[in-house]
Amino acid sequence: MTPKRILVPTLLLGLALAGAAQAATLISPPLVPEGDNVLDCYLVNVSNQAREVTIQVFNREGEVVTTVETTLDPGQEDVARATADLLPRYCKFIVKGQRADFRASILVRQAGVGAISALPAQ
């Protein structure tokens, strides 16, 4: 093949890959809800465009106990919630975009009180 025949497909492939949506994953540290408390996995889109996201809550065996799939508009948030009886431990946030486009956290919430413990996901 001539250099020109190799260069054109390579450039086209590079452009296609550059245009593909980036995906990022954020993982929270573990928190343990007990009694009537619940574990919340919060995600907010801080970018200037709508973004597809998946929020998952995992139990101590590493099994998914709750999943939320949605599209978040700029400034919009969503939460995946799991009750203590499901033995939730940590959150995974799969996002279309850069990590800097999102803020994610895990928290334990107590009814009538609110968040009693919270940590950022990275």
N, C-alpha and C positions, 0 to 999 in steps of 0.2 A: 504494500500500500504506500501511496505517496504521503508525505507529511500533511498535505492539505486534507486528504481523505481521513486521516486520523484526527486532525485538529478539530474539524467541524463537529463530528459526533461527540467528542470530548467536551467541547464548549457547550453544546446543547444539553448534555447530561449535567454539567455544572450549573447551568441556569435553572434546570428543572429542580435540582436538589436545593438550590438557594431559595427557590420559591415555595418549597414544601414547608408546612407548618412545623415549627419547633415544638418538641414536647419536653416537659420537665416533670420530675417527681420530687415531692417533698415528703419527708417522713417525720412524724412527731416522736418525742421521747414518750415512754410509757407513763400512764397515770391509772390508778385503780379506784373505780367508784365502788362504794359499799352500801348496803342497805337499800334505801329508796333513791339514792343518788343516781344520776345518769352521766354518761360520758358523751361529750359533744366534740365533734370535729368541725371546726369553722373554717371557711375559706371565703375570701373577698377578692374580687377582681379590681385591681388598682390601675389597670391599663386604660387606654382610651378607645378600646374596641371590645366587642363581645368575644368571649372565649369559652370553648368547650372544656368541661372538667368532669372528673370522676373523683368522688370522695369515698374512701373505704374505711371501715372500722374493723380491726382484727382482734381476736381473742388471744389468750395466752398460748394457745396451741398454734397460732399463726393462721387460723381460719378466718375468712371474711364473715362477719356477722351482720353487717349492714353496708349497703352500697347506695350512693346517690349519684346519678348521671344527669347533668344539666348543662345549659349554656348560661353563663353569667354575663349580664350587661355591665358596662363600666360602673363601678361603685356598688354593684350588687353582691350580696353574700348568700351562701347557703350553708346548711349544716347536715351532717350525718349524725344520728343520735342512736345510742345503744344503752339499754337499761342494765343495771348491775348484774342481774341474773344471767345475762349473756356472757359474763366474764370478759368484757372488753378491756383492751390494754393500750392500743396505739392506733394512730391514723396514718393513712397513706393518701396523698393528694396527687393525682395524675392530671396535668394541665397542658393545654395546647397554648404554647407561648413560653416566654422566658420566666424563670423563677422570680425575677424582679417585678413581674406583672401581677403578683399575688402576695397576699399575707395569709398565713395559715396558722392555726393554733389548735391545741387540744385542751379541754377543760373538764373538770368535774363540777356538775351543777347540782345544787340542793334546792328542792322545791321551797318556795317562800323566802329563800335567802339569795339565790343567784350563784354565780361562780365562786367556788371555795378553793379552787386550785387551777392554775392555767400556765401553759408553757408554749413557746413558739415552736413551729415545725421548721425544719431546715431541709 
